[in-house]
Structures are given as C-alpha cells and as structure tokens.
C-alpha cells in the first residue's frame, strides 16, 4: 500500500507533520480497508477489510489472529490492554456486536453483546467501557458489570447512517466524543449515587458540550484539550455549479460549550478522493506514540505530533527565516537537529539575496554575537557586494574587537564617497579601533583636493584629538569657529596654547570665552587678557564688565579705564557701575560724564562728591523733572535743598503742584503756600490741598496711635516692674557684699548684722554704705549709680 507524505499549509505549520507509514504486516493491496484499530500501547493493530477478513496482529511481534466471516466486517476494536495476556479481547461490528476472548487453550470464544438495531458502524473501547453506534444511536456497555448504561440517539435522521456513519473517540476513561453528520457531542460518564440506583445501571452519561461544524465528520481523535477532526468536504464548482468531492481535511479545533474555534486546517491528498464518500474515511490514533492514522480506501496517512525541529523545518522550507530563528531561540533546549547560528546565517544570506542589506547587517549583531571570525567573514561578504556602508553601523566596537584592517577598510569606503558618513563613524568609533595615523594621512590627502571642506577639517581635528595632537586640533577648531573648541580647551587644559588666541576666541563666542577666562584666572591672568584685548576695546569692555559683576574689587586697577568703556559701549550700565565701584576716581568720571552730557550720571557724581545743590540745580534745569528733584531732596534730607527747590519752583505752577503732592511728609506745606503769589493759577490745586490735609490727618492719626501704644506699653512695663520688685530676694551664705567683697552673712549666726539689698539685686553691709546726707536722704546702689544705670533704691534691710 502506498503511504503518501502530506505537507500542506495549515495544520502542518502549526501542529502536525505528515510522514510516510511503514509497510505493516498483514496490510495487502489493493483490498479495500474498512477500518483499523490500535490498543493503547500502539503495539497491536486490528484491521478489517471489505472481503470479510479480520486480522489482529502485533506490530513489533509475530503474534497474529486471522478470521474470515461470511459477510464483510465493518468495524473492529481491540482491548486497550491487549498486550497483557489477561486482556486478549476485541469486538467486531456488523449486524451484531461480537466480543472475542482468548480461552485458556488459546482458542477464541465469541459472545453477542448487542443485535437487532441494524448494522454496527463504529466501536471504541476504553478501559471497561465499550461505545458503539448503529442506525438508532450510540450505546455504551460496561464490560465489568455486563450492563448497557446509556443510549444517545442520533440528531439528524435525514442523513443515511451508512453514508454518514458515526465517529467515536474516548478522550479519557470517562469522556466520550461523538461526531455524527455535522454535530459533535462531548459526553461524560458519571457514577450514579447509591440512593438513585434501584434497578438502574451504576453509571450514567451526561452531555457536557454540543456544537455544529461546517463539514461532515469522518473521524475524531483527542489532542490534549483540543480535537483532531477528519472532515469530508463537498464544494460547488464555479463553472458547472455542481457539487464535487474535495480533498478531505484534517482540522484541529478547540471545543467550547456551544461552539468551537478552528486552530488549524490541512487538506490531504489521497488517491481517489474524487470518488470517495464520507464513510470511506476513518481516523484512528495511537495514544502512546501520539500517532494519528487517516484511513482511506487506497491509502493510509500517518500523522504525528510535530516537535520544534519539524516546525523549524517547515518554516525554513517556506523561507520564514525570522520566525524559524525566533522559534529556535525560544526552544533552544528542545531542538536537536538545528543550531541557532546556522539558522541565523541562513537568514542573513536570505536577506542579502533579497537585497535587504540594512536588515541583514542589523541581524548580524544578534546572530554573530561575539564571534570575531564570523564578523570578519561577513564584512568581506558585504564588501564583495559593495555594501560595506550597510554593515558599518552595526560592527562591534568593544567586545569583540575586529582587526584594525576591517575598520580602516570601511573608513576608506566612506572617505571615497560620503564625507558626512565618514565623520559620523570617526565620532562614534573609539580611536583605538584603527590605525589613526593611516586615517589622518588619508584625510590630509583628500584635503589637498578640497582644502576648505569643513566636514573633513572638523573630522581631521577630531583625529588630531584622538592622537593627542591638541595644538593642531585647536587651530582647526578656531579656524572653523567650532563650538567644541571650548570643550577641547577645558578637557585637555590647553590654556597655555590660547594666550595669543584670546581675540579669536572672543570673536567666536564672547560669552563663553569670558566665562572660560574668568574661571581660569590662575592660568591666564587678568592683566594678560586686558593686554591682549587692548586693540579691541569693545571686547575689553565685555571682559572687564563681567569681571566687575563677579567681583567689584578684582579689577580695581582698571576701573578708571572702565568709565570710558562704559560711556562708549554700554551707557545703561555706567550709572550702576559708578554706584557699585569704590575705586573709580570721581573727578575723572565727572569730567567724562560732563563732556558727554550724561545728566543722570553727573547728578549722581555731584551728590556723591558733596555738591548736592549743583546736582539739584542740574536736575531742575537740565531734566526739568520735579519728581526726580523731590526724590533727590528726600534722599539727601537737607533743609537747604528743600529751600532751593521751593525757590526754584515758586514761579513754575507744575513744579508747585508736584511739591504740594509730595512735600507734606518732609517740610511744612505752609512754608510753600505762603510763598505762592496771589492770583497764580496752579493746576490741580484743590486736589493737592486735599492731599495735604489727608496726609496731615494721617500723621495726626499715626501720632495718636503711637501715643496709645506707648502709654499701654509703659503701663504694662510699670506693672511688670512693680510685680518684680515686690518679690522676695534670696540672701544666703553664697552672696557677698559688693563693697567689702566679704560674705554678706556672718559665719556666726548668733552675731548681730545689718544688710541692705537694692532692687538691682546688689547687696551691701549697712556699715559699708555711706551715710545718707540731708541733701540726699535716700540711699542708692553705689555700683548702678556709678554706671549711670539709674538709681537702685533700697528694697530690703535685714537686721539681727
């Protein structure tokens, strides 16, 4: 018999792989096979054929049983434990269900288990339970109790049972799966409670799930918690619109309570499928070996549960290299025939063949790992196809490190065609990967052709930096005005090299340059910087201004120079400089400000030099700003200035209004009001007078409030002092007389004494105090009176 190998799409990809069967003994061609049956061990097979022959034989032994019946044997089921000598039993189906048992004399004895309901078309044996199907439905027989325990009637009676026979399979010892037509039922055999038994069997059957399928069922087999279904398919021709028999399908489905989910589906190619009917296909399985047997009239297809190696084989055959690599990595402990590296290299070659060079190079990182020799081999392969640029971003740069020639080869490739890419690699690759002098020379050769190429110049500066040739690097950076020049100076302490390049640095970025120079005064002195900038006063001002902001005293020797620099380049900061500096010569500053007619600065300098009246006069005559004049008079707080201000303003109504609004808190407004000429029209006079009165009232209220606070505080302090003075004072042996410095109390307690204690807590022997006179009858503490701390009157006189 020809056993064909199947390798179609769905199921083979996901779960099962078809493989050729062996030439099993007893299987003869071209007789039509009705059914085969295996025991649980998979070592014994029962085969019944159309010519009425029944054969039960060992697949791996010479044990064999032959029997020929007058009528065709449609079905056979071998005892699950047929391998054991005590279980040499099998049942056959036809018009009767016959049980064959081997007797003690090695003869076979048959007994009828069921008859009278038409042909028996399917039998399955599991444990002590035999299930069979006839025209009426499905029965289950308990071989131990010799009782039939259930009858499950068939659903669709319109289908001919001989054309669409029932398919049975046991998932476990108590779960029977029934497939008939397009319906699948999952039945559970359960033990009946003792109180319910009476005359009933000890077990009963409950249908736990039932659902419909799209195709007719030719066979069922369990696969973990899923089902393998052999489906008979009819399709409609698009041309003739007639039904025809399509290839049978082997599906894997996931049963649900009322429906199912398809996991995978495979169409099987068997000989003569165009003439076959649903009844011509059968599905058997060997639980011990995880083998599934698809039986057709002319072929037997053996399917086995696929392992990860099979899955990878299929993926590689379909050129799904990425999925194959992922599967191998996930199951690296379980695969036996494949190696991750070989799959990965095949994947890289596949990508290269398809022209996906970047993807191929990216995958090299993961596939080649730390294998330096493989990396170098792949680089040369990419060179042969002119794709060195594709692999360059992914080359290892640390562990492992390839030969310098590899990196130099790629750098030369970029240098010939892509300056930007070359510069990127120089920035990203550590300088010790390649021979730096070789690359420097190559860059210099290219610069001979294009001497102003900024990309090459910048890259050459970086190469000089790697080579610790900082002087050449700095010169290039300054020529290019590159931002990294300051980082280079700081990082490699190149301050000695920039003493004659300060102007270049300031022209490039004055802010960064000044910050760097001020942060490193110990390396480049202030004097040196000022001298270098002598011909560029605008840059000199930027430097000295920032120095002054940091420290008002460090550059004091240049403050006189800064007056002119501020006046020329930074007028807004001149006045703050004059206010903060204590080292600039005022006469020089005044001269410069008067020459340039800087009124505000001149006013400040005049006031600082003590010439407040001239400053006030300039404010009034030059600025004509009464508010500023009033503010200046308030700051100086000089009565003569107020008098001058009043005299200057008396004939100027706007000035009088300003004075009336602001003078009230510093000068008596009456002095101003009396001097106003009668009949002079003053703007907003009424409002100004109202404001004066309001300010006066406010002052009165403030005085009264302060007076109340002072009286309350004085009274509170007086009461506190009185309470304190009313308290007793402790006098003991530790106290001394403040005059004679001897103990205040005598050592002999019986001896009389007299002690005077003042409120200031100073103590004296009475005889140590001067006698009161007629002019000063009260006694005072000598110590407090001498220190002008106020009189310390006596508060206590102790006598004994």
C-alpha positions in Angstrom: 0.0 0.0 0.0 1.3 3.4 -0.9 1.6 5.7 2.1 1.9 9.2 0.9 3.7 12.0 2.8 1.5 15.0 3.3 2.9 18.6 3.7 0.1 21.2 3.1 -0.4 24.5 4.8 -2.4 25.0 8.0 -2.1 22.1 10.4 1.3 21.1 9.3 2.6 24.5 10.0 1.0 24.8 13.4 0.9 21.4 15.0 1.1 18.2 13.0 3.6 16.8 10.4 2.6 14.1 8.0 5.1 11.3 7.4 5.0 8.1 5.3 3.8 5.0 7.1 5.6 1.7 7.2 4.8 -1.5 5.4 2.8 -3.0 8.3 2.5 -6.8 8.2 -0.9 -8.1 7.0 -1.8 -5.0 5.0 -2.4 -6.2 1.5 -3.1 -4.1 -1.6 -5.5 -3.5 -3.4 -8.2 -4.8 -1.0 -10.4 -2.0 0.4 -9.8 -1.5 4.1 -12.9 -0.8 6.2 -11.1 0.2 9.5 -8.0 -0.3 11.6 -7.9 -0.2 15.4 -4.9 0.1 17.9 -4.6 -0.7 21.5 -3.3 1.9 24.0 0.3 0.8 23.7 0.2 1.1 19.9 1.8 -2.4 19.7 -1.3 -4.3 18.3 -3.5 -3.4 15.4 -6.8 -4.8 14.3 -7.7 -4.5 10.6 -11.0 -5.4 8.9 -11.4 -5.4 5.1 -14.2 -5.5 2.6 -13.6 -9.2 1.8 -14.7 -10.2 5.3 -11.3 -10.8 6.7 -10.4 -9.8 10.2 -6.7 -9.6 11.3 -5.3 -8.7 14.7 -1.5 -8.8 14.9 1.4 -7.3 16.8 3.2 -4.5 15.1 6.5 -5.4 16.8 6.0 -9.1 17.4 4.9 -12.2 15.5 1.6 -12.6 17.3 -1.3 -12.7 14.9 -5.0 -13.7 14.7 -6.9 -14.3 11.4 -10.6 -14.9 10.9 -12.8 -14.9 7.8 -16.5 -14.1 8.1 -19.3 -14.8 5.7 -20.2 -11.1 5.5 -18.0 -8.0 5.4 -16.7 -6.9 8.8 -17.3 -3.2 9.0 -15.6 -2.4 12.4 -13.2 -3.7 14.9 -12.0 -2.5 18.4 -9.0 -4.1 20.3 -9.0 -4.2 24.1 -6.9 -1.2 25.3 -4.6 -3.5 27.2 -4.4 -6.2 24.5 -0.7 -6.5 25.2 -1.5 -8.2 28.5 -2.2 -11.9 28.4 -5.4 -11.4 30.6 -6.9 -8.9 28.2 -6.8 -10.7 24.9 -10.2 -9.4 23.7 -11.6 -7.5 20.8 -15.0 -6.7 19.5 -16.3 -6.6 15.9 -19.3 -4.9 14.4 -21.6 -5.9 11.6 -25.2 -6.9 12.1 -24.1 -7.9 15.7 -21.6 -6.6 18.2 -19.4 -9.6 18.9 -16.9 -9.9 21.8 -13.9 -12.3 21.1 -12.0 -13.6 24.1 -9.0 -15.9 24.2 -9.6 -19.0 26.3 -7.1 -20.9 28.4 -6.5 -23.3 25.4 -5.5 -20.3 23.2 -8.8 -20.6 21.3 -11.1 -17.6 20.6 -14.6 -17.6 22.0 -17.2 -15.2 20.8 -20.3 -13.8 22.5 -23.0 -11.4 21.3 -23.2 -8.1 23.2 -25.9 -6.4 21.0 -28.0 -7.0 17.9 -31.3 -6.1 16.3 -30.9 -2.4 15.6 -29.2 -2.5 12.2 -25.5 -2.5 11.3 -23.0 -1.5 13.9 -20.8 1.1 12.1 -18.4 2.3 14.8 -16.9 0.8 18.0 -14.5 2.3 20.5 -13.1 0.7 23.6 -11.6 2.5 26.6 -10.9 0.9 30.0 -14.1 -1.1 31.0 -16.4 0.9 28.6 -17.3 -0.1 25.0 -19.1 2.5 22.9 -20.7 1.7 19.6 -23.0 3.3 17.1 -25.8 1.7 15.0 -28.6 3.1 12.9 -30.5 4.2 16.1 -27.8 6.0 18.0 -24.8 5.5 20.3 -24.7 2.9 23.2 -22.1 2.4 26.0 -21.5 -1.0 27.5 -19.8 -1.6 30.9 -17.7 -4.8 30.4 -17.3 -5.2 34.1 -21.0 -5.1 35.1 -22.1 -6.5 31.8 -24.7 -3.7 31.5 -25.5 -1.2 28.9 -25.6 2.2 30.6 -26.9 4.7 28.0 -28.4 5.3 24.6 -27.6 8.6 22.8 -30.0 9.0 19.9 -28.7 10.5 16.6 -29.8 14.0 15.8 -30.1 14.3 12.1 -32.2 11.4 10.9 -32.3 12.7 7.4 -28.7 11.6 6.8 -28.3 8.0 5.8 -26.3 6.2 8.6 -24.5 4.1 6.0 -23.3 7.1 4.0 -22.5 9.4 7.0 -21.5 6.9 9.8 -20.9 7.9 13.4 -17.4 8.7 14.6 -16.5 7.9 18.2 -13.4 8.5 20.3 -12.6 8.4 24.0 -10.7 11.4 25.4 -10.1 9.7 28.7 -11.6 6.8 30.6 -14.9 8.6 31.3 -15.2 11.2 28.4 -16.7 10.0 25.0 -16.8 12.3 22.0 -19.4 11.6 19.4 -19.3 13.0 15.8 -22.3 12.4 13.5 -23.0 14.3 10.4 -22.1 17.9 11.3 -22.7 17.6 15.0 -20.2 16.9 17.8 -21.2 15.9 21.3 -18.9 15.6 24.3 -20.3 13.1 26.9 -19.2 12.4 30.4 -19.7 9.0 32.1 -20.5 9.6 35.8 -21.1 7.3 38.8 -24.7 7.2 40.0 -25.4 7.9 43.6 -26.3 4.7 45.6 -29.7 6.2 46.6 -30.6 6.6 42.9 -29.6 3.2 41.6 -32.6 0.9 42.3 -32.7 -1.2 39.1 -30.6 1.3 37.1 -27.0 0.8 36.0 -24.3 2.1 38.4 -23.3 4.7 35.8 -25.0 7.3 33.6 -24.0 9.7 30.8 -24.2 13.5 30.8 -23.8 15.6 27.6 -21.5 18.5 28.7 -21.0 20.2 25.3 -22.6 20.1 21.9 -21.9 22.1 18.7 -22.2 22.1 14.9 -19.4 22.1 12.4 -19.3 23.3 8.8 -18.4 19.9 7.3 -19.3 16.3 7.7 -17.3 14.4 10.2 -15.4 11.2 9.1 -13.3 10.7 12.2 -12.4 12.2 15.7 -9.3 12.0 18.0 -8.3 13.8 21.1 -5.3 16.1 21.3 -4.8 17.4 24.8 -7.8 19.7 25.4 -8.4 20.0 21.6 -9.9 17.7 19.0 -8.4 16.4 15.7 -11.3 16.1 13.2 -11.2 14.3 9.9 -13.7 16.2 7.7 -15.4 15.2 4.5 -15.7 18.2 2.2 -18.1 18.9 -0.6 -17.6 22.0 -2.8 -19.5 23.7 -5.6 -17.8 24.1 -8.9 -17.8 27.7 -10.2 -18.1 26.6 -13.8 -20.7 23.9 -13.6 -22.3 24.8 -10.3 -22.3 21.2 -9.4 -21.1 19.6 -6.1 -18.0 17.6 -6.1 -15.9 15.8 -3.6 -12.9 17.8 -2.4 -9.8 16.6 -0.6 -10.5 15.5 3.0 -9.3 17.9 5.7 -7.6 17.2 9.0 -8.6 20.0 11.3 -7.6 20.9 14.9 -10.5 22.6 16.8 -10.9 23.9 20.3 -14.2 22.8 21.8 -16.3 25.5 23.6 -19.6 25.0 25.5 -21.8 25.7 22.4 -19.4 26.2 19.6 -15.8 25.6 18.6 -12.7 27.5 17.4 -10.6 26.3 14.5 -6.9 26.2 15.3 -5.5 24.8 12.1 -6.7 23.0 8.9 -4.9 20.8 6.4 -6.2 19.4 3.1 -4.9 15.9 2.5 -4.1 14.5 -0.9 -5.2 10.8 -1.1 -5.6 8.7 -4.1 -9.2 8.5 -5.5 -10.5 11.3 -3.2 -12.8 12.4 -6.1 -14.8 9.2 -5.8 -14.7 8.7 -2.0 -17.7 9.3 0.3 -17.8 10.3 3.9 -18.0 6.7 5.0 -14.8 5.9 3.2 -12.5 7.8 5.6 -11.6 6.8 9.1 -9.3 8.4 11.8 -7.5 6.3 14.4 -4.8 7.3 16.8 -2.2 5.7 19.0 -2.2 7.4 22.3 1.2 6.0 23.4 3.1 7.2 20.4 1.0 10.4 19.6 0.3 9.0 16.1 -2.8 9.6 14.0 -3.8 7.3 11.2 -6.0 8.6 8.4 -7.5 5.7 6.5 -8.9 6.0 3.0 -9.9 3.1 0.7 -6.5 3.1 -1.0 -4.1 5.0 1.3 -3.2 5.2 5.0 -1.6 8.5 6.0 0.2 8.6 9.3 0.3 12.0 11.1 2.5 12.6 14.2 2.5 15.4 16.6 5.2 17.7 15.4 8.2 18.7 17.5 10.0 22.0 17.3 12.5 20.7 14.8 9.7 19.8 12.5 8.2 23.3 12.9 11.6 24.9 12.1 12.0 22.6 9.1 8.6 23.8 7.8 9.5 27.5 8.4 12.8 27.2 6.6 11.2 25.4 3.7 8.7 28.3 3.5 11.6 30.8 3.8 10.2 32.2 7.0 13.7 32.6 8.5 12.9 35.2 11.1 10.1 33.0 12.6 12.4 30.0 12.4 15.2 31.9 14.3 12.7 33.0 16.9 11.3 29.5 17.3 14.9 28.1 17.7 15.8 30.7 20.3 12.6 30.1 22.3 13.1 26.3 22.2 16.9 26.1 22.1 16.9 23.4 24.8 14.4 21.2 22.9 15.7 21.3 19.3 18.0 18.5 18.3 18.6 18.8 14.6 19.1 22.6 14.2 21.5 25.2 15.5 20.6 28.8 16.1 23.8 30.1 14.5 23.2 28.1 11.3 19.6 29.3 11.1 20.8 32.9 11.7 23.4 32.7 9.0 20.8 31.3 6.5 18.5 34.2 7.5 21.3 36.7 6.8 22.1 35.1 3.4 18.4 35.2 2.5 18.1 38.9 3.3 21.2 39.6 1.2 19.8 37.7 -1.7 16.6 39.8 -1.5 18.6 43.0 -1.4 17.6 43.9 2.2 21.2 44.8 3.1 20.4 47.0 6.1 18.2 44.4 7.7 20.8 41.7 7.1 23.5 43.9 8.7 21.3 44.6 11.7 20.6 41.0 12.2 24.3 40.3 12.2 24.5 42.0 15.6 22.2 39.4 17.2 23.3 36.4 15.2 27.1 36.7 15.1 27.3 37.9 18.7 30.9 37.9 19.9 32.3 35.7 17.2 35.1 37.9 15.7 36.0 35.5 12.9 32.4 35.3 11.7 32.1 39.1 11.8 35.2 39.5 9.7 33.9 36.8 7.2 30.5 38.7 6.9 32.3 42.0 6.4 34.2 40.6 3.5 31.0 39.2 2.0 29.4 42.7 2.3 32.5 44.1 0.6 32.1 41.8 -2.3 28.6 43.0 -3.0 29.6 46.7 -2.4 27.6 47.1 0.8 30.2 48.0 3.4 28.2 51.1 4.3 25.2 48.9 5.3 27.1 46.9 7.9 29.2 49.8 9.3 26.7 51.0 11.9 26.5 47.5 13.5 30.1 46.5 13.7 31.3 45.5 17.2 33.3 48.3 18.9 34.3 46.7 22.2 33.7 43.0 22.8 34.8 41.6 20.4 37.2 43.9 18.6 37.9 43.1 15.0 41.2 43.5 13.1 42.1 47.2 12.5 42.1 46.5 8.8 38.4 45.8 8.9 37.6 49.2 10.4 40.1 51.0 8.1 38.6 49.3 5.1 35.1 50.7 5.9 36.5 54.2 6.8 38.2 54.3 3.4 35.0 53.3 1.7 33.2 56.2 3.3 36.0 58.7 2.7 35.8 58.0 -1.0 32.1 58.6 -1.3 30.5 60.0 1.8 32.3 62.7 3.9 29.3 63.0 6.3 29.2 59.3 6.9 32.9 59.2 7.4 32.7 62.0 10.0 29.9 60.1 11.8 32.0 57.0 12.1 35.0 58.9 13.4 32.8 60.4 16.1 31.1 57.1 17.1 34.1 54.7 16.8 36.8 54.7 19.6 40.1 55.9 18.2 41.9 52.6 19.2 39.9 50.5 16.7 42.0 51.6 13.7 45.5 53.0 12.9 44.9 56.7 13.5 48.0 57.9 11.5 46.8 55.9 8.4 43.4 57.6 8.5 44.9 61.1 9.2 47.1 60.8 6.2 44.1 59.7 4.1 42.1 62.7 5.2 45.0 65.1 4.5 45.3 63.7 1.0 41.7 64.4 0.4 42.1 67.9 1.8 44.7 68.6 -0.9 41.9 68.4 -3.4 39.3 70.3 -1.3 41.2 72.3 1.3 38.1 74.2 2.5 35.8 71.3 3.2 34.5 71.9 6.7 33.4 68.3 7.3 36.9 67.0 6.5 38.6 69.7 8.6 36.4 69.0 11.6 37.0 65.3 11.3 40.7 65.9 11.0 40.6 67.9 14.2 38.8 65.0 15.9 41.5 62.6 14.7 44.2 65.0 16.0 42.4 65.0 19.3 42.4 61.2 19.4 46.1 61.3 18.6 46.7 63.9 21.4 47.9 66.5 18.9 45.8 69.1 20.6 47.6 72.1 19.1 46.7 71.2 15.5 43.2 70.3 16.6 42.7 73.7 18.4 43.9 75.6 15.4 41.4 73.8 13.1 38.6 74.4 15.6 39.3 78.1 15.8 39.6 78.4 12.0 36.2 76.7 11.7 34.8 78.6 14.7 33.5 75.3 16.1 31.6 75.1 19.3 33.7 72.2 20.6 36.8 74.5 20.9 35.9 75.4 24.5 35.3 71.8 25.5 38.6 70.8 24.0 40.5 73.6 25.9 38.9 72.6 29.2 39.2 68.8 28.7 42.9 68.9 27.8 44.0 72.0 29.7 45.1 73.9 26.6 45.2 77.4 28.3 48.9 77.9 27.6 48.1 77.4 23.9 45.4 80.1 23.7 47.2 83.0 25.3 47.8 84.5 21.9 44.3 83.4 20.6 42.1 85.3 23.1 40.8 87.7 20.4 39.9 84.8 18.1 38.0 83.1 21.0 36.2 86.4 21.9 35.2 86.9 18.2 33.9 83.4 18.1 31.8 83.4 21.3 32.5 86.3 23.7 30.2 85.0 26.4 31.7 81.5 26.6 35.2 82.9 26.1 34.8 85.4 29.0 33.4 82.7 31.3 36.2 80.4 30.5 38.9 83.1 31.1 37.4 84.2 34.4 37.0 80.6 35.6 40.7 80.1 34.9 42.3 83.3 36.2 45.1 81.2 37.7 46.1 80.0 34.2 45.6 83.2 32.2 45.9 86.4 34.3 43.5 89.4 34.1 46.5 91.6 33.1 47.3 89.2 30.2 43.8 89.2 28.9 43.4 93.0 29.1 46.7 93.5 27.3 45.6 91.0 24.5 42.4 92.9 24.1 44.0 96.4 24.1 43.3 96.9 20.4 39.7 95.6 20.7 38.2 97.9 23.4 34.7 96.6 22.8 35.8 93.1 23.7 37.9 94.5 26.5 34.7 96.1 27.9 32.8 92.8 27.7 35.6 91.1 29.7 36.0 93.8 32.4 32.2 94.2 32.8 31.8 90.5 33.6 34.8 90.6 35.9 33.2 93.6 37.8 29.9 91.7 38.0 31.7 88.7 39.6 33.9 90.8 42.0 33.8 94.6 42.5 37.5 94.6 43.7 39.5 92.2 41.5 39.8 94.6 38.6 40.0 97.8 40.6 43.1 98.9 38.7 41.0 99.1 35.6 38.0 100.9 37.0 39.3 104.3 35.6 39.6 102.7 32.1 36.1 101.2 32.5 34.5 104.6 32.9 35.4 105.4 29.3 34.5 101.9 28.1 31.0 102.1 29.7 30.5 105.6 28.3 31.4 104.4 24.8 29.9 100.9 24.6 27.4 100.4 27.5 25.8 103.6 28.7 22.9 101.8 30.6 25.4 100.1 32.9 27.5 103.2 33.6 25.4 104.5 36.5 25.2 101.1 38.2 29.0 100.8 37.8 29.5 104.3 39.4 27.2 103.4 42.3 28.9 100.0 43.0 32.5 100.9 42.4 34.5 102.2 45.3 37.8 102.5 43.3 37.0 104.7 40.3 38.2 108.4 40.5 35.2 110.6 40.9 36.8 113.7 39.3 37.7 111.7 36.2 34.3 110.2 36.0 32.6 113.6 36.4 34.8 115.0 33.7 33.8 112.3 31.2 30.1 112.5 32.1 30.1 116.3 31.7 31.9 116.0 28.4 29.3 113.6 27.1 26.4 115.5 28.8 25.3 112.4 30.8 23.0 114.3 33.2 21.9 111.4 35.5 25.4 110.2 36.0 26.7 113.8 36.6 23.9 114.4 39.2 25.0 111.2 41.0 28.7 112.1 40.9 27.9 115.7 42.2 25.8 114.4 45.0 28.5 111.8 45.9 31.2 114.5 45.9 29.0 116.6 48.3 27.8 119.2 45.8 24.2 118.4 46.3 22.9 121.9 45.4 24.6 121.8 42.0 23.2 118.3 41.5 19.7 119.6 42.3 20.1 122.5 40.1 21.1 120.2 37.2 18.0 118.1 37.8 15.7 121.1 37.7 17.4 122.9 34.8 18.5 120.0 32.6 16.0 117.3 33.3 13.0 119.6 34.3 11.8 116.6 36.4 10.2 117.8 39.6 9.6 114.2 40.8 13.2 113.4 40.4 14.2 116.6 42.2 11.8 115.9 45.1 13.2 112.3 45.3 16.7 113.7 45.3 15.9 116.1 48.1 14.3 113.3 50.1 17.4 111.2 49.8 19.7 114.0 50.9 17.3 115.1 53.7 18.8 118.6 53.7 16.7 121.7 54.6 18.7 123.9 52.4 18.0 121.7 49.4 14.3 121.9 50.1 14.6 125.7 50.3 16.4 125.8 47.0 13.8 123.6 45.5 11.0 125.8 46.7 12.6 129.0 45.5 13.2 127.4 42.0 9.6 126.1 41.8 7.8 129.2 43.1 7.2 130.7 39.7 6.5 127.4 38.0 2.9 126.2 38.6 3.6 122.5 37.5 6.6 122.3 40.0 4.4 123.8 42.7 1.8 121.1 42.1 4.5 118.4 42.4 5.8 119.9 45.6 2.3 120.2 47.2 1.7 116.5 46.4 5.0 115.2 47.9 6.3 117.8 50.4 3.9 117.2 53.2 5.9 114.5 55.0 9.2 116.3 54.9 8.6 120.1 55.0 5.7 122.1 56.5 3.5 122.8 53.5 2.6 126.3 54.9 6.1 127.5 54.0 5.3 126.8 50.4 1.7 128.0 50.4 2.7 131.4 51.9 5.1 132.0 49.1 2.7 131.3 46.3 1.8 134.6 44.6 -1.8 135.7 44.8 -3.6 135.1 41.6 -1.2 132.4 40.3 -3.1 129.7 38.5 -1.9 126.3 39.8 -3.0 123.0 38.1 -5.0 120.6 40.3 -4.5 122.9 43.3 -7.7 121.7 45.0 -6.6 118.1 44.8 -3.2 118.9 46.1 -4.6 120.8 49.1 -6.9 117.9 49.8 -4.0 115.5 49.7 -2.0 117.8 52.1 -4.9 117.7 54.5 -5.3 114.0 54.2 -1.6 113.5 54.8 -1.8 115.8 57.8 -4.8 113.9 59.2 -2.9 110.7 58.6 0.1 112.0 60.5 -2.1 113.0 63.4 -3.8 109.6 63.5 -0.4 107.9 63.4 0.9 110.0 66.3 -2.2 109.3 68.3 -1.9 105.6 67.6 1.8 105.6 68.5 1.0 107.5 71.7 -1.7 105.0 72.7 0.8 102.1 72.1 3.5 103.8 74.1 1.1 104.5 77.0 -0.1 101.0 77.0 3.4 99.6 76.8 4.7 101.9 79.6 1.8 100.9 81.9 2.4 97.2 81.2 6.1 97.5 81.9 5.5 99.6 85.0 3.2 96.9 86.4 5.7 94.2 85.5 8.5 96.1 87.3 6.2 96.6 90.3 5.5 92.9 90.5 9.1 92.1 90.1 10.2 94.5 92.9 7.5 93.1 95.2 9.1 89.6 95.0 11.4 88.5 97.8 15.2 88.2 97.4 17.1 85.2 98.5 20.1 86.0 100.7 22.4 83.2 101.8 26.0 82.4 102.5 27.0 82.5 98.8 26.1 86.2 98.5 28.9 88.8 99.1 28.9 92.5 100.0 29.6 94.4 96.8 31.7 96.9 98.8 34.0 94.8 101.0 33.5 91.6 99.0 33.1 89.5 102.2 30.2 87.1 102.8 27.0 89.0 103.3 26.0 86.9 106.2 28.3 86.4 109.2 29.8 83.0 109.9 28.5 83.2 113.5 24.7 83.1 113.3 24.4 84.4 116.8 26.3 87.6 116.0 24.0 90.7 115.1 24.2 92.0 111.5 22.6 94.5 109.2 22.3 94.0 105.4 20.9 96.4 102.7 19.5 94.8 99.4 18.7 97.0 96.4 16.1 96.4 93.7 19.0 95.8 91.3 19.9 92.7 93.5 23.2 94.2 94.7 23.8 93.6 98.5 25.9 95.6 101.0 26.6 95.5 104.7 24.9 98.6 106.1 28.2 99.8 107.6 29.8 99.6 104.1 27.4 102.1 102.6 27.9 105.9 103.1 25.7 107.6 105.5 22.8 109.5 103.8 23.1 113.3 103.9 20.5 116.0 104.3 20.7 116.8 100.6 20.3 113.1 99.6 18.3 111.3 102.2 17.6 108.3 100.0 20.2 105.5 99.6 21.3 104.3 96.2 23.3 101.4 94.9 26.9 102.6 94.5 27.5 100.3 91.6 24.4 101.1 89.5 24.7 104.9 90.2 28.4 104.8 89.1 27.4 103.2 85.8 24.6 105.6 85.2 22.1 102.7 85.1 19.6 104.6 87.2 19.0 104.8 90.9 18.9 101.5 92.7 16.8 102.3 95.8 16.9 100.0 98.7 14.2 97.5 98.8 15.1 95.5 101.9 17.0 96.0 105.1 17.9 92.9 107.2 18.9 93.3 110.8 19.5 91.0 113.7 
